Each structure stands twice: as structure tokens, then as C-alpha cells.
Amino acid sequence: MRQQEAPDDAANPNIAVPPGMGHYCSMLWRGDRWALEWEPSSKSDPCGRLRDQQAEGRVAHAGLYSTHGLNNVVMRCRNGVDYWRGVGAGPLKSAVDEALASQRRGCVFTVAPDALPLFDSPFSASTRIQGHFPGGFDFAQGDVTVDVNGFDQPGLANAHIVESHGIDMSNTVAVNDHDGHDWTVPTGTPVLSVADGVVLLARDRKVPCESPIQKEVYIQHIVGSGEYEERFVTYYAHVDSYSVVAGQRVKKGQVIGLSGETGCAGGPHLHLAVTRLTNTASEYRRAYSIPSTDHPPMTSNIEPYGWEAPRGFDPWGWMNYPSGALSIDLWNPGQAPAR
């Protein structure tokens, strides 16, 4: 099977930007000069405004930020990395002020709203979730270890499994480098697309497990348009069957298959993972291919519940560079499945 590329933009039904979002643009020019502009409207064009000033600049990152809610900002310059968390444009302004005061060069700014309400539950309201495997998404992936005491949590100074509340899961049954969430539901439970999108792939994949065929579905979701799009891919694994094909448009809440325990599964459950394809730790827009015999690397998978620790900053959003991405709470109100 050849690699599957994301469909052309014209084939993707873009999701409307939720209310309360504005656009930001981080640009670079020759000589390590930089700029960060933002405007409190999802119809604005800060990149265009910057181009009017100096045409040779290139977009380093551009996307959405919350005009009145919490935002997370990572500033990566030639001589260091800093991060801020705050309300509205506050952390963006703080980043610019610090870069100017410290005469930073070659700065790229990555911004993510704390919440971007897009997803509904992958299960109907009548579905009884029987359990959730501990841990969920691991914020200490790869060779990076994290000191959870900085999040007001007890535990190791070199934790290698950290969940979304900043809790050290290193000495539990949680899976190291886990990329998503596992909910125990009976085989045959309808699995729903969490948002409007386009199916990248629905396939039977051979795996070296007791159940040698794993059934899985990948769906791409695009929010907004043009240079300010935010792109995500949802991955649904271990399904017993799927009812969609590559290239098919799907609507939020549409049944895409039935849950099961195909492939490398210890029992009937749904594995759901989310990949961020725009404004990752190191890339403006990430190319995404699905290998024929494996799932894509977890380079920019994120936690769809967002970073929820009592204190501290999302470690996966900056520590694992060039891997990593800022996580975002993507659930619509009342739609996040219980953990």
C-alpha cells in the first residue's frame, strides 16, 4: 500500500472558526529580523499587514488565538526559549516586549488557545463507557524527562510518563510514550466522527499481535481558512469494522465504524489520538503521510483535553523540540468523554 497524503485543500470542508478567536502571524525576514502581529478578529489579515511593510518576509507560524480566553505562547529565538500563559493578547505582548528588551534575533512565536471547541464525543449519549485506561496522553515522550514538582504535583524530578494534570504516572500501568486515550466500550458500539472532516484512510493493517489485523480510520479536520487554518487529524483504532472510505467527507456525529478489539488490543475498546498539523513546535504546516505498515510517528500528537496542571507550562509544547506541539482542549462543552 502506498503512502496516503492529505487531500488537497479544495477537497476539505473547513470548519467555521468558533466565536472569540482572532488571528496571529509570526514572520521572519533576512538577517534574523522577526515580527509578531495579531488582530482580534477571525476575518483579519495580520500576515498581509506585515507583508505590506516588508514584502520579502516569510510566515513562520500563523493561526488562531483566543481574544478573551487563555492563550499559551512559546518564543524560540537564536539565543533561547521562553514561554508565557495568560489572558487574551497579554502573553503575546509579553513575548514581544521581552524579545525587544533582550534584543533577540530570529524569533518564532507559537501560539495556541487554551480551548478551541470543535469536537463532540466519539460516542452517542446513550453509550455507557465502562472504563478508561490510566494515563491517556504522555507529556514526557521520547528521551525527555519532566520534574512534576513544578506543576504542584508530587512525584519524580525525572518522570518519564506524565499525564495532562502534570501527574507522574511512571510507576503505574500507564503506557510510556502513549499517544492518545483508550475507552473500554462493548464491541459493536457505534464510533462517531468527532468533527466535520475528510477521511484520509480507512484500512486493515497487519500487526504482530494475537489478532493480526488492526482496523483503523484517520480523519482530517481543518478549522478556518487560508494562512490561518488550524489542522488536526483524529485516529480511531481497534474498530471491529468501518463504514467510510478514503476521500469521503464526514459530518460531526456521523457513524464511521463499530468499536472492537482488532489488532494489538487487550480487550474491546476505542483508541483515539489527535495529531496537530499546524503550528507545531518546529513547523508552520507539517506534511503528514501514513506509512503502509505502521501508524505515523507521534511527532506532533497532542492531548485533546489540553494541559490541565495546577501550575506550570505544557512541557510537550516546547521541551521535545523539534517534536512536540502545544495541546489544546478541543472538546465542545459537555462533550468530553469521561476519563
Secondary structure as GFF3:
##gff-version 3
##sequence-region A 1 339
A	DSSP	beta_strand	4	5	.	.	.	ID=ss1
A	DSSP	three_ten_helix	9	11	.	.	.	ID=ss2
A	DSSP	beta_strand	21	29	.	.	.	ID=ss3
A	DSSP	three_ten_helix	30	32	.	.	.	ID=ss4
A	DSSP	beta_strand	33	39	.	.	.	ID=ss5
A	DSSP	alpha_helix	46	53	.	.	.	ID=ss6
A	DSSP	beta_strand	58	66	.	.	.	ID=ss7
A	DSSP	beta_strand	70	77	.	.	.	ID=ss8
A	DSSP	beta_strand	80	87	.	.	.	ID=ss9
A	DSSP	alpha_helix	90	101	.	.	.	ID=ss10
A	DSSP	beta_strand	108	113	.	.	.	ID=ss11
A	DSSP	beta_strand	115	119	.	.	.	ID=ss12
A	DSSP	beta_strand	131	132	.	.	.	ID=ss13
A	DSSP	three_ten_helix	148	151	.	.	.	ID=ss14
A	DSSP	beta_strand	180	184	.	.	.	ID=ss15
A	DSSP	beta_strand	190	192	.	.	.	ID=ss16
A	DSSP	beta_strand	197	206	.	.	.	ID=ss17
A	DSSP	beta_strand	213	223	.	.	.	ID=ss18
A	DSSP	three_ten_helix	226	228	.	.	.	ID=ss19
A	DSSP	beta_strand	230	237	.	.	.	ID=ss20
A	DSSP	beta_strand	241	242	.	.	.	ID=ss21
A	DSSP	beta_strand	249	250	.	.	.	ID=ss22
A	DSSP	beta_strand	255	258	.	.	.	ID=ss23
A	DSSP	beta_strand	269	276	.	.	.	ID=ss24
A	DSSP	beta_strand	289	290	.	.	.	ID=ss25
A	DSSP	beta_strand	301	302	.	.	.	ID=ss26
A	DSSP	three_ten_helix	315	317	.	.	.	ID=ss27
A	DSSP	beta_strand	329	331	.	.	.	ID=ss28
###
